[in-house]
Amino acid sequence: MGVCAICGKSAGFLRSRHPECETLASTPPVVEDRPASDFGQSIYGSLSEKLGRPYELEVSRIDAVVNEVNRLKREGKLEEAIAVLLPQLDLWERDAAAGAGGVAPWYYEQAAIVYRKLKRFDDEIAVLERFAVQQHAPGVSPPQLLKRLKMAKWYALKRSGVDAPRPILEDDMGRRAPPPPVPVSYPKPPPIKLAADQQPIFDFIALDVETANAASICSIGLAHFKSGELFKTLTILVDPEDDFDPTNISIHGITPEDVAGKPNMARVFPVIAAALSDVLVVHHSHFDKTALNRAAIKHGAGFLPCVWLDTLRVARRAWPSLADDGRGYGLARLAEEFSIGFQHHDAAEDARAAGLLMLRAMNDSGLDLVQWLRRVEEPIDGKEAGKHAREGAGSGPLLGEVIVFTGKLDIAREAAAQLAADAGCEVADTVSQRVTILVVGDQDLRLTKGQEKSSKHRKAEALIAKGCAIKIVGESDFKRLISMNT
């Protein structure tokens, strides 16, 4: 049965509102002539009457719930987070039915995120469908959640083997969203060797950028470290000469007004290039390097003449045990782990935190910067990658498939390759157009912002974008596939 968007009661499949509810909703309210000072108190009184509880207590309740859910997510207690969220959905829906406004999208969004992390995809779709039939509060979140619902249903079809077309999403004004940008093949920056390539290095500059949207830089943070200590920091605000995405503003707090009159990247880039010439630059994840390389191409400048060292790659090798809890290697998580206080998403603060992580890794590992430049090019476990290619058996549930493994598996790679071959699958060592299945270690599938995908994973995604029929599955899914052979 459908649900009336006004009163919340059953309304039939073909009707979203009761006629009497529509009549009441369309009747203009009578506005009393009263002092403005009384207006706020009257709102509280009216809402308290509708809710059946003091509205003034709602703010503290909401804060407590939000903090508790965020804490449980940080601690990996996802089932407990769901147990907190579901009663809140009931409460918001009762309040909406009582006329206290639309439901709050945040609770539904968090439930959907947690369900996805738990791989409970049917529950993810169910909670988004539950949101879709409710009266929505104004803002950008409701349309975004409805888009998420469409994509969740599409992914469900893909997982079930149905080759369904990707849904065309509508923007907030009802227009079709522009087609996704055609992938640009950026030239690879030439390798640069430090002048003191074989000498220990103790000075470096840590860097971080914030963006106005998916690509345009609006802030650059630099932190200069000399002789193993922080020397100074610098923040450069940049006019991106582009639109600001509300989501980005909500992350870093930089607005168009903040950068009005600031220099654009055409003016900033030569200054940055001169400052970073022949310098070792520390950054956390490939995002910062990619953003600056794109800026160089856009403004016709050369790539920055520096040597890059990614502290995300450093962290995964310096502290491999941190992967065990599934929280990943994001900057905030690492800073919390090592008691580094900083203001996240302030560019200079993020740069400082990345630099301090680099110093911590050097201290814990005994490797200097030059040695870390070499170490990040090696496998995480420090061992040479083995060769596991082999022909498949003549029969089995995976007959005709070509499989590649990447990431950290619970079972040994050699054993995984043999299991695949026994199930009839050809095993390859590298990703190519022939490959039909890429198995990613479950640890690596639980990626969050700030983590890095393997080169095999990225190449598979690039081939999929070009039309290759490659399925990316987790280790647990792989085990279920081969279990069909027993």
C-alpha positions in Angstrom: 0.0 0.0 0.0 1.1 3.6 -0.6 1.4 6.2 2.2 -0.1 9.6 2.3 2.7 12.1 2.2 0.8 14.5 4.6 -0.8 12.3 7.3 1.4 9.2 6.9 -1.6 6.8 6.8 -2.4 4.3 4.0 -3.4 6.0 0.8 -3.6 3.2 -1.8 -1.1 2.4 -4.6 -2.2 5.1 -7.0 -2.7 8.0 -4.6 0.1 9.7 -2.7 -2.2 12.0 -0.6 -5.8 11.9 0.7 -8.1 14.4 -0.9 -9.0 15.8 2.5 -5.4 16.1 3.4 -4.7 18.0 0.2 -7.6 20.4 1.0 -6.2 21.1 4.5 -2.7 21.5 3.2 -3.8 24.0 0.6 -5.8 26.1 3.0 -3.8 29.3 3.9 -2.9 29.4 7.6 -4.3 32.2 9.7 -1.4 34.4 10.9 -2.0 36.2 14.1 -0.8 39.8 14.6 1.6 39.4 17.5 5.0 40.8 18.5 8.0 39.3 16.9 9.5 38.4 20.3 6.6 36.0 20.8 7.0 34.2 17.5 9.8 31.8 18.5 8.1 30.7 21.7 4.8 30.1 19.8 6.6 27.8 17.4 8.1 25.8 20.3 4.7 25.5 21.9 3.0 24.4 18.7 5.5 21.8 17.9 5.6 20.6 21.5 1.8 20.0 21.2 2.2 18.1 18.0 5.1 16.0 19.2 3.7 15.3 22.6 7.0 16.2 24.2 9.0 19.4 24.9 10.5 20.5 21.6 13.3 22.3 23.4 14.7 18.9 24.4 14.9 17.8 20.7 18.2 19.6 20.0 20.0 17.8 22.8 18.4 14.5 21.8 19.5 14.9 18.2 23.0 15.8 19.2 23.3 12.8 21.5 22.1 10.4 18.7 24.4 11.9 16.1 27.4 11.7 18.4 26.5 8.1 19.4 26.1 6.9 15.8 29.4 8.5 14.7 31.2 7.0 17.7 29.9 3.5 17.0 30.9 3.8 13.3 34.4 4.9 14.3 34.7 1.9 16.6 33.4 -0.5 13.9 30.3 -1.4 15.9 28.0 -1.2 12.9 25.2 -3.5 14.2 25.0 -1.3 17.3 24.8 1.8 15.1 21.8 0.3 13.2 20.2 -0.5 16.6 20.4 3.2 17.5 19.3 4.5 14.1 16.1 2.4 13.5 14.1 3.7 16.5 15.0 7.2 15.3 13.5 6.5 11.9 10.2 5.5 13.7 10.3 8.7 15.7 10.9 11.0 12.8 8.1 9.4 10.8 5.7 9.8 13.7 6.7 13.4 14.0 6.2 14.0 10.3 2.8 12.4 10.4 1.9 14.7 13.3 2.7 17.7 11.1 6.1 18.6 12.6 7.8 18.8 9.2 9.6 16.3 7.0 11.8 13.4 8.1 15.5 14.1 8.6 17.5 12.5 5.7 20.7 12.1 7.7 19.3 9.1 9.7 18.3 7.2 6.6 21.5 8.0 4.8 23.6 6.7 7.8 21.5 3.6 7.9 22.1 3.0 4.2 25.8 3.6 4.6 26.1 1.2 7.5 24.0 -1.5 5.7 26.3 -1.2 2.7 29.4 -1.6 4.9 27.8 -4.7 6.4 27.1 -5.9 2.8 23.4 -6.0 3.7 22.4 -4.6 0.3 18.7 -5.6 0.5 18.4 -3.7 3.8 20.2 -0.7 2.2 17.6 -0.6 -0.5 14.7 -1.1 2.0 15.7 1.8 4.2 16.1 4.1 1.1 12.7 3.0 -0.1 11.3 3.8 3.3 12.7 7.3 3.0 11.3 7.7 -0.5 7.7 7.5 0.7 8.1 10.0 3.5 7.4 13.7 3.6 10.9 15.2 3.0 12.5 18.2 4.6 13.7 20.8 2.2 17.3 20.9 1.0 19.7 19.0 -1.2 19.9 15.8 0.8 16.5 14.2 -0.2 17.2 14.3 -4.0 20.6 12.9 -3.3 19.2 10.0 -1.3 16.6 9.2 -4.0 19.5 9.1 -6.5 21.3 6.8 -4.1 18.2 4.5 -4.1 18.3 4.3 -7.9 22.0 3.4 -7.9 21.5 0.8 -5.2 18.8 -0.9 -7.2 21.0 -0.8 -10.3 24.0 -2.3 -8.4 21.7 -5.1 -7.1 20.8 -6.0 -10.6 24.5 -6.0 -11.6 25.3 -8.3 -8.7 22.6 -10.7 -9.8 24.0 -10.8 -13.3 21.5 -8.6 -15.0 23.1 -6.3 -17.6 20.8 -3.4 -16.9 21.6 0.1 -18.3 23.0 2.6 -15.7 20.1 4.8 -14.5 19.9 8.4 -15.8 19.7 10.6 -12.8 17.8 13.9 -12.7 19.2 17.0 -11.0 17.4 19.0 -8.4 15.6 21.1 -11.1 14.2 18.1 -12.9 16.7 18.4 -15.8 18.8 15.5 -16.9 22.2 15.5 -15.3 25.0 16.1 -17.8 26.7 13.0 -19.2 29.8 12.0 -17.2 33.0 13.6 -18.4 35.0 11.6 -21.0 38.0 10.2 -19.2 41.1 12.4 -20.0 44.4 10.6 -20.6 46.8 12.8 -18.7 50.4 12.6 -19.6 52.5 10.9 -16.9 54.9 13.3 -15.2 58.5 12.4 -15.9 60.4 10.8 -12.9 62.5 13.3 -11.0 65.5 12.3 -8.9 66.6 14.3 -5.9 70.0 15.9 -6.2 71.0 14.0 -3.1 69.4 10.8 -4.2 71.7 8.5 -2.3 72.0 10.8 0.8 69.8 10.8 3.8 67.2 13.6 3.7 65.7 15.3 6.7 63.9 18.3 5.2 60.6 18.1 3.3 57.5 20.1 2.6 54.1 18.5 3.3 51.2 19.6 1.1 47.4 19.4 1.0 44.7 20.9 -1.2 41.0 21.5 -0.8 38.7 21.8 -3.8 35.6 23.8 -4.7 34.2 20.9 -6.5 35.4 17.6 -8.0 38.5 19.3 -9.5 39.1 23.0 -9.0 41.5 23.9 -6.2 40.4 26.6 -3.7 43.0 26.2 -1.0 46.6 25.0 -0.7 48.3 24.2 2.6 52.1 23.8 3.0 54.0 22.7 6.1 57.8 23.0 6.0 59.7 20.5 8.1 63.4 21.1 8.8 65.8 18.6 10.5 62.9 16.5 11.6 60.8 19.3 13.1 58.0 21.6 12.0 59.4 24.9 10.8 56.3 26.8 9.6 53.0 26.5 7.8 51.3 28.5 5.1 47.7 28.6 3.7 47.0 30.0 0.2 43.4 30.7 -0.7 42.8 30.4 -4.4 40.0 31.7 -6.6 39.0 28.5 -8.5 37.0 30.6 -11.1 34.5 27.8 -10.9 31.3 26.9 -9.0 31.4 25.6 -5.4 29.7 22.3 -4.7 27.6 22.6 -1.4 29.1 19.2 -0.4 32.6 20.6 -0.6 31.7 23.7 1.3 30.2 21.5 4.1 33.5 19.6 4.3 36.1 22.4 4.4 34.0 25.5 5.1 35.5 27.6 2.3 32.9 29.7 0.5 32.9 31.8 -2.7 33.1 34.9 -0.5 36.2 33.7 1.2 38.1 33.5 -2.1 36.7 36.6 -3.7 39.6 38.7 -4.9 42.2 36.0 -4.2 44.7 35.0 -6.9 43.7 32.3 -9.4 45.7 29.1 -10.1 47.3 30.8 -13.2 49.0 33.1 -10.8 49.5 30.7 -7.9 51.0 27.8 -9.8 54.3 29.4 -10.9 54.9 30.4 -7.3 54.2 26.9 -6.0 56.4 25.4 -8.7 59.3 27.6 -7.7 58.9 26.9 -4.0 58.8 23.1 -4.6 61.6 22.8 -7.1 63.8 19.8 -6.3 62.0 19.3 -3.0 60.6 16.2 -1.5 56.8 16.7 -1.1 54.9 14.6 1.4 51.1 14.3 0.8 48.3 11.9 2.0 46.7 10.0 -0.9 47.0 10.6 -4.6 44.2 13.3 -4.5 46.5 16.3 -3.9 49.0 15.3 -6.6 46.3 14.6 -9.1 44.6 17.9 -8.5 47.8 19.8 -9.0 48.7 17.9 -12.1 45.3 18.7 -13.6 45.8 22.4 -12.7 49.2 22.3 -14.5 47.6 20.9 -17.6 44.7 23.4 -17.5 47.0 26.4 -17.2 49.6 25.1 -19.7 52.3 24.8 -17.0 54.7 21.9 -16.5 54.3 19.4 -13.8 55.6 20.4 -10.4 59.4 19.7 -10.4 59.4 17.8 -7.1 59.6 14.3 -5.8 56.3 13.0 -4.3 56.0 10.7 -1.2 52.5 9.5 -0.3 52.0 9.0 3.4 49.0 6.7 2.8 51.3 4.3 1.1 53.9 4.8 3.8 51.3 4.1 6.5 50.1 0.9 5.0 53.7 -0.4 5.1 54.8 1.1 8.4 51.7 -0.1 10.4 50.1 -3.0 8.5 48.3 -4.2 11.6 46.0 -1.1 11.5 44.2 -2.8 8.6 42.8 -5.4 10.9 40.0 -3.3 12.3 38.7 -2.2 8.8 38.9 1.5 9.6 41.5 2.1 6.9 44.3 4.5 6.7 42.5 7.9 6.3 44.3 10.9 7.7 41.8 11.4 10.5 42.1 7.8 11.7 45.9 7.9 11.7 46.0 11.2 13.5 43.7 9.8 16.2 45.8 6.6 16.4 49.0 8.6 17.1 47.4 11.5 19.1 48.0 14.1 16.5 45.7 17.0 17.1 44.6 18.9 14.0 41.7 20.6 12.3 40.7 18.2 9.6 40.1 19.7 6.1 42.0 22.8 6.8 44.7 22.5 4.1 47.6 23.7 6.2 46.5 21.6 9.2 46.1 18.5 7.0 49.6 19.1 5.6 51.0 19.4 9.1 49.4 16.2 10.1 50.7 14.3 7.1 54.2 15.6 7.9 54.0 14.5 11.5 52.8 11.0 10.3 55.9 10.9 8.1 58.2 11.7 11.0 56.4 9.0 13.1 56.9 6.4 10.3 60.6 7.3 10.0 61.0 6.9 13.8 59.1 3.6 14.0 60.7 2.0 11.0 64.2 3.3 11.2 64.0 4.3 7.5 65.0 7.7 6.2 63.1 9.6 3.5 65.2 8.2 0.6 64.7 4.7 1.9 60.9 5.3 2.2 60.9 6.4 -1.4 62.1 3.0 -2.4 60.0 1.1 0.2 56.6 2.5 -1.1 57.4 0.9 -4.5 57.6 -2.5 -2.9 54.7 -4.8 -1.9 53.1 -4.0 1.5 54.5 -7.2 3.1 58.0 -6.4 1.6 58.0 -9.7 -0.3 58.4 -10.0 -4.1 55.1 -10.6 -5.8 54.8 -14.2 -6.9 53.5 -15.6 -10.2 50.3 -17.6 -9.9 49.1 -17.9 -13.5 47.9 -21.3 -14.5 45.4 -23.1 -16.7 42.0 -24.1 -15.3 40.6 -27.6 -15.0 38.4 -28.8 -17.9 35.2 -28.4 -15.9 33.7 -26.5 -13.0 31.5 -23.6 -12.1 34.1 -21.0 -13.3 34.9 -22.8 -16.6 35.6 -20.1 -19.3 36.4 -17.4 -16.8 39.8 -15.6 -16.5 40.5 -14.5 -12.9 43.1 -12.1 -11.3 43.7 -11.6 -7.6 44.7 -8.3 -5.8 44.8 -7.0 -2.3 45.3 -8.8 1.0 43.5 -12.2 1.1 42.7 -14.3 4.1 43.9 -17.4 2.3 47.3 -17.6 0.7 47.5 -16.3 -2.9 48.9 -19.6 -4.2 46.0 -21.5 -2.5 43.4 -19.1 -4.0 44.9 -19.5 -7.5 44.7 -23.3 -7.2 41.1 -23.2 -5.9 40.2 -21.0 -8.9 41.9 -23.4 -11.3 40.2 -26.4 -9.8 36.9 -24.6 -10.4 37.7 -24.5 -14.1 39.0 -20.9 -14.2 42.2 -19.7 -15.9 44.3 -17.7 -13.5 46.3 -14.6 -14.8 48.8 -12.4 -13.0 47.9 -9.1 -14.6 44.6 -7.4 -15.6 43.9 -7.2 -19.3 40.9 -7.2 -21.6 40.8 -11.0 -21.4 40.1 -10.9 -17.6 36.5 -11.5 -16.6 36.8 -11.6 -12.7 39.0 -9.5 -10.4 39.0 -10.8 -6.8 39.8 -8.0 -4.3 40.7 -8.8 -0.8 37.8 -8.0 1.5 40.0 -5.7 3.5 40.5 -3.6 0.3 36.8 -3.6 -0.6 36.0 -1.7 2.6 37.6 1.5 1.2 36.8 4.8 2.8 38.0 8.3 1.8 41.7 8.5 1.9 42.5 4.9 1.1 44.1 3.7 -2.0 43.1 1.0 -4.6 45.6 -1.3 -6.1 46.9 -0.7 -9.6 45.1 -3.9 -10.7 41.8 -2.6 -9.2 42.2 0.8 -10.9 43.0 -0.8 -14.3 40.0 -3.1 -14.1 37.7 -0.1 -13.4 39.3 1.7 -16.4 38.6 -1.3 -18.6 35.0 -1.6 -17.3 34.5 2.1 -18.2 35.6 1.2 -21.8 33.0 -1.6 -22.0 35.0 -4.7 -20.8 32.8 -7.2 -19.0 34.9 -7.5 -15.8 33.2 -8.4 -12.5 34.9 -7.1 -9.3 34.1 -9.3 -6.4 35.3 -9.7 -2.8 37.2 -12.7 -1.4 34.0 -13.9 0.4 32.1 -13.8 -2.9 34.9 -15.7 -4.5 34.7 -18.4 -1.8 31.0 -18.7 -2.5 31.6 -19.1 -6.2 34.1 -21.9 -5.8 32.0 -23.6 -3.1 29.6 -24.5 -6.0 32.2 -27.0 -7.1 32.1 -29.0 -3.8 
